Each structure stands twice: as C-alpha cells, then as structure tokens.
Amino acid sequence: KAIEQYEKGLKTLTTRTEAIGYDRNYNTYYFFHHDPDMIHVEMNRSGKDEINQIKSWSCIDHKCLFDDFLSSLDTRGIRESALAEAIGGNGGANMRRHLSDSNKKNSLILARKREEEDFERRLNNALIASADQGRRSGRLANSAK
C-alpha cells in the first residue's frame, strides 16, 4: 500500500509529455497521469510532408471507445505493436479502469429524464385539479402559478 501511495504521489508531480505511441496513420497517442480520465489523440489530417500538416485533437474517454480502439490495432505493424505494448498487457486494464463507463452515464441520464417527466405529469395533474376547483394539491398547484 505504501508503494501505491508513493507511485500515486509521483504521478501527480510528473507530467509525461512524450507520446505513448503512434498508429499506422502517424496519429500520436498521449496518456497524461494528471488527467487519467482520457487518452488524447493528436491526429494528422494531411500527408507526411511537414509544411502542409493540419493537426487536430480528439480523445478516448469511454470504455467502449477504448475497447474499439484496442481491437482496431494491428499488432503486426511496428508502430501499432509498440503502441499496444505501451498501453500495457491485460487489454490496457490500467488505463481502462480510469475511463468512464458510458452505460452507467446513459442510465443516469435516462433516470434523470424519467424524474423530470414524472414531475411534469404531476404538475399538469395539479393544474387540472386546481382549474376544476376540486381537490387541490396545494404544494404543486402553488408552484405552478
């Protein structure tokens, strides 16, 4: 446990600025220890000549994207085999555990949407009840006004 705490403290003090690897299209992959929630990708949009290069950035921030990325690597090539090795064995389990689970996030979003729809339905029922001058739900009817 002390070794884990030491490594954690060391990672917060150092920032890795060299790439962890390259793919067949010469895109560069970075994993920053101070931002373990994603893998950053510097993508080359143009050819290999240095003058007309257009670079853009994207990120791999979900487990499903990371799994798709790992399965797309062709380890027969030099660059991608080195990238797969740099990510680590066990399917990149060390990097993968920091990434967010998109299924969990989607289920939280759906639960929040259901709560909002339920509240709207209850609010509409209270408005209808107050318009009929019948039984009133005071709390909901007053918040509707």
Secondary structure, DSSP 8 states (H G I E B T S, - for coil): -HHHHHHHHHHHH----S-SEE-TT--EEE--TT-TT-EEEEEE-S-S-STT--EEEEEE-BHHHHHHHHHH--TTSHHHHHHHHHH-HHHHHHHHTTSB-HHHHHHHHHHHHHHHHHHHHHHHHHHHHHHTTSS--HHHHHHH-
